[in-house]
Amino acid sequence: MCADFLWGHKMHLVAWSAICQDHKQGGLGVYSAKFWNFTSAAKLLWMIHNKKDILWIKWIHGNYLRQNNVWQVQNRESDSWMWKQILKVRDLLALKLSNTDNLLSVINNCYTGDKFSISVMYKRLNQQVPSIAISGTIWGGWHYPKHSFILWLASISRLLTQDRPCRMRILKSNQCVLCSDINQRETCNLLFFDCQYSAIFWNKAMDWVGFNWKTCSWHHLSSWFSMSLRGTGFKAKLKRMVLLASVYMLWQERNLRLFQGRARDSDTLFRALKFSIYSKLLNVKIPIHVKEYIERLP
């Protein structure tokens, strides 16, 4: 379902290279089969270079290398398909890391004790991008996975709000369907939580869980959650859960109005939010005092 949501239409929401980044770098932590294959080939190359006492490596030296080494030898027409593929990956790795010397240095630094670590090599090959601070808010905790997924798309500006198709000239008009102001243009910043409807809804959610610091600015809100609400206590986890659920509920309401012509007022949406939170927390294993606190919420 997630794959269909990302790529099941003409506008692909997120590139595969971004999805293969770690959660902290704004991806989904999916391993790239391409780079994992390159990493496994690098391990084979290093074994051929370094472990000459193994029978199959002795055979390779006797048949393919002879007076050459694995970093300089070129394939011949009569070589096997597998050997040609190993040398092809060697050349691609050397190109990716600028030269063979850099490749040897990277492989040599991927040892944990006396064992080659494929995961360390993989991380070196799969270029990491700068960390996204809000990733700690999005993933883990008591969150529904679908809530995390929608907030993840919003945090990297990949939700398909109307401003994106308008920039591509797929849509001719752009108007926020949540508020009655015809001059408001739908963007992530407006949808969460700047328009009148979402601001009323979000203020109710903040009052419910006892926020002392309040804002309806998406930029300020994401910065505050990333920098100031990083605790592991149950109240901090609850507030993060409410943020994710609120974003999901507003996105669901937006789609309901846009595609089905149905609308709920902010009170009805807020009740749905509370029901979602209660359904999750009162049916999982959490300490008794946490359940008692949740049950006392208004």
C-alpha positions in Angstrom: 0.0 0.0 0.0 2.8 2.4 0.8 4.6 1.6 -2.4 1.4 2.2 -4.4 0.9 5.5 -2.5 4.4 6.7 -3.5 4.7 5.4 -7.0 1.2 4.3 -8.1 0.5 7.4 -10.1 2.3 9.8 -12.6 3.8 12.0 -9.9 6.3 9.9 -7.9 6.5 11.4 -4.4 9.9 10.2 -3.2 13.0 9.0 -5.0 14.3 5.5 -4.3 17.7 6.9 -3.4 16.0 9.0 -0.7 14.0 6.0 0.7 17.3 4.0 1.0 18.7 6.6 3.4 18.5 5.9 7.2 15.6 7.3 9.2 17.8 10.0 10.7 18.7 11.2 7.1 15.0 11.5 6.2 14.6 8.1 4.5 12.8 4.9 5.4 15.9 2.8 6.2 15.2 0.4 3.2 18.4 -1.3 2.1 19.5 -0.8 -1.5 20.0 -4.1 -3.2 22.4 -2.4 -5.6 24.7 -1.1 -3.0 24.4 -4.2 -0.9 25.5 -6.2 -3.9 28.5 -3.8 -4.4 29.4 -4.3 -0.8 29.3 -8.1 -1.0 31.5 -7.9 -4.2 34.0 -5.6 -2.3 34.3 -8.3 0.4 35.1 -10.9 -2.3 37.7 -8.6 -3.8 39.3 -8.1 -0.5 39.4 -11.8 0.2 41.0 -12.5 -3.1 43.6 -9.8 -2.4 44.3 -10.8 1.3 43.4 -14.5 1.9 45.5 -16.6 -0.4 45.4 -19.7 1.7 41.8 -20.6 0.7 41.4 -23.2 -2.0 39.0 -21.3 -4.3 41.2 -18.1 -4.0 44.3 -20.2 -4.9 42.4 -21.4 -8.0 41.5 -17.7 -9.0 45.2 -16.7 -8.6 46.3 -19.6 -10.7 43.8 -19.1 -13.5 43.0 -15.4 -13.6 45.7 -13.4 -11.8 49.0 -15.2 -12.1 51.5 -12.3 -12.1 48.8 -9.6 -11.7 46.8 -8.5 -8.7 43.0 -8.2 -8.4 43.0 -4.4 -8.5 44.9 -4.1 -11.9 44.0 -7.2 -13.9 41.7 -6.8 -16.9 39.1 -9.3 -18.1 39.7 -11.4 -21.1 37.3 -12.8 -23.6 37.6 -16.3 -22.3 37.0 -15.4 -18.7 33.8 -16.6 -16.9 30.8 -14.4 -16.6 31.1 -14.3 -12.8 34.7 -13.1 -12.9 33.8 -10.4 -15.4 31.0 -9.2 -13.1 33.4 -9.0 -10.1 35.9 -6.9 -12.1 33.0 -4.7 -13.4 31.9 -4.0 -9.8 35.6 -3.3 -8.9 35.8 -0.6 -11.6 32.4 0.9 -10.6 33.6 1.1 -6.9 36.9 2.7 -7.9 35.0 5.2 -10.0 32.6 6.0 -7.2 35.4 6.5 -4.7 37.6 8.4 -7.2 40.4 5.8 -7.5 41.6 2.3 -6.4 43.7 3.7 -3.6 40.6 5.2 -2.0 38.7 2.0 -2.5 41.4 0.0 -0.7 41.5 2.6 2.2 37.7 2.4 2.6 37.7 -1.5 2.6 40.6 -1.6 5.1 38.6 0.7 7.5 35.6 -1.6 7.4 36.9 -4.2 9.7 35.5 -4.9 13.1 38.2 -6.9 14.8 39.5 -9.4 12.2 36.1 -9.6 10.4 35.0 -7.5 7.4 31.8 -5.6 8.2 29.4 -5.5 5.3 27.1 -3.0 7.0 29.9 -0.5 7.6 31.0 -0.8 4.0 27.4 -0.4 2.9 27.1 2.9 4.8 30.3 4.2 3.2 29.0 3.4 -0.3 25.5 4.7 0.3 26.1 8.4 0.5 24.6 9.7 3.6 22.8 13.1 3.6 22.6 15.5 6.5 20.4 14.4 9.4 16.9 15.6 9.8 16.2 16.7 13.3 12.5 15.8 13.3 13.2 12.2 12.6 13.2 11.4 16.3 9.7 12.7 16.5 8.4 10.8 13.5 9.6 7.3 14.3 9.4 5.1 17.3 7.3 5.6 20.4 3.6 4.7 20.4 2.9 6.0 16.9 0.6 4.4 14.4 2.8 3.5 11.3 0.4 5.3 9.0 0.7 8.5 11.1 4.5 8.3 11.0 4.3 7.8 7.2 2.2 10.9 6.5 4.3 13.1 8.9 7.5 11.8 7.2 6.2 12.9 3.8 5.2 16.3 5.2 8.6 16.8 6.9 10.4 16.3 3.5 7.8 18.4 1.6 6.6 15.5 -0.4 2.9 15.4 0.4 0.8 16.0 -2.7 -0.7 19.3 -1.7 -2.3 21.3 -4.5 0.6 23.8 -4.8 2.8 21.1 -6.3 0.5 20.1 -9.2 -0.1 23.8 -9.8 3.6 24.5 -10.2 3.7 21.7 -12.8 0.6 23.1 -14.5 -1.4 20.0 -13.9 -3.9 22.0 -11.8 -5.1 25.5 -12.7 -6.4 26.5 -9.4 -5.3 26.1 -5.8 -7.5 26.8 -2.8 -7.4 25.4 0.7 -10.4 23.1 1.2 -10.3 23.2 5.0 -10.9 27.0 5.5 -13.5 29.2 3.8 -10.9 31.9 2.8 -10.8 31.8 -1.0 -7.4 33.6 -1.0 -5.7 30.8 1.0 -3.5 28.6 -1.2 -3.0 25.0 0.0 0.6 24.2 1.1 2.0 22.0 3.9 2.6 25.1 6.0 -1.0 26.3 5.7 -2.5 22.8 6.2 -0.5 22.2 9.4 -1.7 24.3 11.2 -1.9 27.8 9.8 -5.4 27.9 8.3 -8.4 28.8 10.5 -9.8 25.3 10.6 -6.6 23.5 11.4 -5.5 26.2 14.0 -8.8 25.7 16.0 -8.3 21.9 15.8 -4.6 22.0 16.8 -5.3 24.4 19.7 -7.9 21.9 21.1 -5.3 19.2 20.8 -2.7 21.2 22.6 -5.1 22.2 25.4 -6.1 18.5 25.8 -2.5 17.3 26.5 -1.4 20.4 28.4 1.0 22.2 26.1 2.5 25.2 27.9 4.2 26.5 24.7 1.8 27.0 21.8 2.2 27.9 18.1 0.4 27.1 14.9 3.4 27.8 12.7 4.6 24.5 11.1 8.2 25.7 11.0 8.3 26.7 14.7 6.4 23.7 15.7 8.7 21.2 14.0 11.7 23.0 15.4 10.3 22.9 18.9 9.4 19.2 18.7 12.9 18.5 17.3 14.9 20.6 19.8 12.9 20.9 23.0 10.7 17.8 23.2 13.2 15.0 22.9 12.5 13.4 26.3 11.7 9.8 26.8 9.0 10.3 29.5 5.4 9.3 28.7 4.1 12.9 28.6 6.7 13.7 25.9 5.8 10.6 24.0 2.1 11.4 24.3 2.6 14.9 22.9 4.6 13.5 19.9 1.8 11.0 19.3 -0.8 13.8 19.3 1.2 15.7 16.7 1.4 12.7 14.4 -2.2 11.9 14.9 -3.3 15.5 14.3 -1.3 15.8 11.0 -2.8 12.5 9.8 -6.4 13.6 10.8 -6.1 16.9 9.0 -4.7 15.2 5.9 -7.5 12.7 6.0 -10.1 15.5 6.4 -8.6 17.4 3.5 -8.9 14.3 1.3 -12.4 13.6 2.5 -13.5 17.1 1.5 -11.6 17.2 -1.8 -12.5 13.7 -3.2 -15.7 12.8 -1.5 -17.4 16.2 -0.8 -17.8 15.3 2.9 -16.8 17.5 5.8 -16.5 17.3 9.6 -16.4 20.2 12.0 -13.3 20.7 14.2 -15.1 19.2 17.3 -16.0 16.0 15.4 -12.4 15.7 14.1 -11.0 16.3 17.6 -13.2 13.5 19.0 -11.8 11.2 16.3 -8.3 12.2 17.3 -9.0 11.3 21.0 -10.6 8.0 20.1 -7.5 7.2 18.0 -5.2 8.0 20.8 -7.3 6.1 23.4 -7.6 3.0 21.1 -3.9 2.8 20.8 -2.7 3.5 24.3 -5.3 1.6 26.3 -4.7 -1.6 24.4 -0.9 -1.8 24.6 1.4 -2.7 27.5 2.2 0.5 29.3 2.7 1.2 33.0 -0.4 1.4 35.2 0.3 5.0 36.2 0.5 6.0 32.5 -2.9 4.5 31.8 -4.4 6.2 34.9 -3.0 9.6 33.6 -4.5 9.0 30.2 -7.9 8.1 31.6 -7.9 11.3 33.6 -7.5 13.4 30.5 -10.6 15.6 29.8 
